[in-house]
Amino acid sequence: MANAEHSGGPTDAFGATAVGGTRARLRAARLGLWLLAAVLAVRQVAVLLTTPSRERLTALGTWVGPEGVLHVSGSLYDSTEFTGTPFSGLVLKPLTRPAGQALGWGWTFGTLLLVVALGLIAARALPQPVGRRTAILAAPVAVSLLMLSLPVRSTLWLGQTSIVPVLLVLLGCFVAHGRRPSGALIGVAAALQPTLLLFAPLLWFTGRRQAAAATGVTFAATTALAWAALPRDSHTYWVHHLAGTGLGGPADALANQSLHGALLRLGLEGPPEIGLFLLLGAAVVALALRRAVRYAHDGQLLLAVAVTGCAAIAVAPTAWQHQLLWVLLTAVGRVGKRTRDRMVWPVAVILVMTLPATMMLPNMAFLHPVRDNVVLLAALAAATAVPFLSRTSEYFRAPIPTRYAEPVPARFAFVPLVPFLRRVLLRPNLLLELLLIRVTYAAYATIRLAATGGSNSGGRARAEEHAQQILDLERLIHMDIEHAVNHAVAKIGWLREFCDLYYTSFHFIVPLTVLGLLLWRRPVDYRWARSALGFATILALVGFWLYPLAPPRLMPGLGIIDTVHGVQDFSKPDYGTLTHLTNQYAAMPSLHFGWSLWCGLVIAILAPKPWMKALGFLHPLFMAAAIVATGNHWIVDAAGGALVVAAGFALTYLLQGPRARTTPTATVDLSSEPPLPTKDRTPS
């Protein structure tokens, strides 16, 4: 039997089949990701083609267009619109001859090819050893993320050259054979973007001194060549503008994500600002280079390059959006000893580099300094503070495994469960959950704002038509009580104020409180409840889009008193349509009632005492009264809210299965647990 067991018969055949199936799935996944990257590239080109010619490739047109700065006599920097170095102007001079349209096409497709090359090199440069799955999927994932990133999108839109210096540095570090060619490539990159000279000390302190010397010599030679060919421009750039300071847009603009721009936005100026900028810049460079050298010696050269690039962003006089690609490369660093914490840093970096800052943080005055500098803060964190793991750490490849709640078999076994939903973490990561909630709500608000049914006037007419349909339905079934309730409450001052407060405040406070308590006290139940709320909200967005509906307070001639917003002028053609704050025609279904009903059901299911369950059900009752009394919803809207909540719980049951069993270990704070022995860990 022993011989039969190890002879390579059925057991080996089964294993070979399993391995073959895994490889087939990985190949299919890789093909799908490459298709996604192709779709993203096509979309970028389509956006450019559908934009009026005078509004796209504006930077390229400013440089090489018929009246571009490379055509006119005098200095390149007379208009301050050209922000490149004199060497970059010298390189671009020959490109002024081709026709503008042909150059635009060539520039766009050439930039796309550079992005693909950048992704392939980054995937190849991942620290070894890498798993088979990572090796197969890294390249298409890298290219897709680059296509989605704001720097690449900005580069394609403006027609900038900022991809070239990043690519030259990566070519010099990971592709070029020989130290002198490697240094020469990085020197050319520094000639295009001077702060990239920081890579010379990185090369020097990592033992590549010939490459460091070649970097310096190449930078000096190219700069001298540009000075000989364009002496006036070189003097203007290097002396008058102090290496480009003051070129382009205002230095205190939000798009400038350098320390200099941040200090100006904080109100500092003059010699104090310059002195503080130089002091902080020197500290950032010293810390970043020390960390980068350590990571390079550790075998994580790509991370070392990314950290150095982040330092170059911080100390540059101006670091515009199209120059911030270095931050995305820091996602290759591993942070966290536990598997459940491993995705926090890469997810945060990807969100910062692919979404506007307004989606990352709420629009609150005290958060504006953070929100306005979120990319700079990410670069500073990567350069100086984020505790990236060393490859010698026992947690680098084998983090502490995530513990999951005991699963409950699904009642409907024929319905396939979504793998990443059915496994419930005993203790979800708080930062990841906050990022998810914030980004999801920002997307919800954006989609809701866009769901107007077309133009403002058309959207208003359609919404009022739908409202008349709802009113006719309620009159048919004798439920048209909105007018009577609204006027009765409006006559009682304290009751009116209570309804207004409940409508405007408790809509957000109570759901967030419930989610917070669940994450703290009932983490196993948290994701089940959060998933149901998410599905309900997604279904509500579909309703907002397909059936824009005017609330009672926006129906002319109905006589509803707007107790929250005050007296309104219905004669204004744009009143009630899309505003900068909210879409007032997103009334069906009522998420005010839907979210409150979700709170009531969750409390009723999970609360340990009867009085708590009863208190939970009071919230949706009070909210139903408030939405009708304030004139913000029809009775049928509340029924719609109840319907999407029921559907949200049903979808959660179908895709995730029943609620996981709450075990005694579910309440254990895993942050206090000692590390598991190495032999008991399993790589993630």
KAQUIHU-V749889 format. One line per field, one symbol per residue. phi: phi as a letter, one per 30 degrees, with the letter a starting at -180 (. if undefined). psi: psi as a letter, one per 30 degrees, with the letter a starting at -180 (. if undefined). A space follows every 50 residues. Layout:
phi: ???
psi: ???
This chain:
phi: .ddddcdidedddddddddddddddddddddddddddddddddddddddd ceedcchddddddcdecdddcddjddcdchddcddeddddddedddddde dddddddddddddddddddddddddedddcddddddcddddddddddddd ddddddddidcddddddddddddbcdcjddedddddddddddbedddedd dddddcicdddddddddddddddddddddbddddddddcdchijdjdide dcddddccddddddddjdaieeddddddddddddddddddddddddddjc ddddddddddddddcdebbdedccdddddddddcbjdcedcdcddddddd ddccbdddddbddcedceedddbddddddddddbbdddddddddcdcbdd ddccdddceddcddcdddedcdccddbddddddddddddddddedddddd dcijdeddddddddddddddddddddchbdcedddddddddceddddddd ddddcdecddedddddddddcbdddedddddddddddddddddeddbdbd dedccdididddddcidccddddcdicebdcacdccccdddedddddedd dddddcddbeddddddddddddddddddddicadeddddddddddddddd ddddccidedddceddcddddcddddeedcdbdc
psi: eeeeegfgbeeeeeeeeeeeeeeeeeeeeeeeeeeeeeeeeeeeeeeeeg kkefflheeeeeegaeglffellakfgefgfjflleeeeeefefffelke eeeeeeeeeeeeeeeeeeeeeeefgkklllleeeeefeeeeeeeeeefke eeeeeeefhlgfeeeeeeeeeeefekkkeeeeeeeeeeeefejefffffe eeeefggieeeeeeeeeeeeeeeeeeeeeieeeeeeeeeegihgkflblk fglffjhleeeeeefffklaeeeeeeeeeeeeeeeeeeeeeeeeeeffgi eeeeeeeeeeeeeefkekjlefggfeeeffffkkkkfkeffffeeeeeee eeffklfffellikeffeeeefgeeeeeeeeeefekikklffkffefilk lkkllklkkkejffjkkkefffjkkejlkeeeeeeeeeeeeeeeeeeeef ifgbleeeeeeeeeeeeeeeeeeeeeghgigeeeeeeeeffjeeeeeeee eeefefeeeeeeeeeeeeeefifefeeeeeeeeeeeeeeeeeeeefikkk lefgjkffgkkjfefakljffkfgkfaklfeljfgifjljfeeeeeeeee eeeeefkfkefeeeeefeefeeeeeefeefgfllefeeeeeeeeeeeeee eeeeffllklkjleffgkjfffklkllefflkk.
